Structure formats: structure tokens, C-alpha cells
């Protein structure tokens, strides 16, 4: 495939798919979409690249409800970091939550973060 050729030719170690939506809408049925998502995930693992996939929430996120994405891609991944906003004193705050992290113990609460010119910083 073109993606595989690019990964090996350019010695790419990380792949970002932002967003999964253009790939998802290519398929007419949920079964066809999930089958092809599985193939994509298997290939990315086989190619040994770290992959970040962005997608949309099915419902607005709250801390009290496990998030779910529109295309259910999270059911196929090893790790899931969920980004969203909370409100504190009438101000929007960025937070992240590690929903799952295969093979490792991880923090199970909300982590405040900020985006600066230097990148993402945990607060």
C-alpha cells in the first residue's frame, strides 16, 4: 500500500490520523467499516509505528460517563486518551483522562493540561 511504502521508505515511527472520519465515511455499512478499521489497526501494528487517531465523541463528555466515539474505533485500540473540557469558576479547562492503557498501570483521574507554543504541558 502507499501508506506502507511511505512508512518504510521514510523510516516513519509515528502516524497521526486526524481524523478517522474521512476513512469511516468511505464504507456503507458498520460491518464493512469495522472490518476495515481492524485491517488498518493490524497493519499499523505490523508496521511497528506509534499511532494517534483522533475522532469525535458520540455524546458530550462528562467525567461521570465513559466516553464513546462516533465510529467505535476505541474498541480496537490498545490505548485511549480522552481529551475534553471541564468548567471551573465559569472558565473552560482542558483535561485529559487515560481511559485504557494496555499492559500498564496508569493514573485513573483527570489531568489538567495546557497547549503552549512549546507543546502540551501537564498542570
Secondary structure, DSSP 8 states (H G I E B T S, - for coil): -HHHHHHHHTT--EEEES-SHHHHTT-SSHHHHHHHHHHHHHHHHHTT-EEEE---BSS---TTS---BTT-GGGG-SEEEEEEEEEETTEEEEEEEEEEETTS----SEEEEEEETTEEEE-
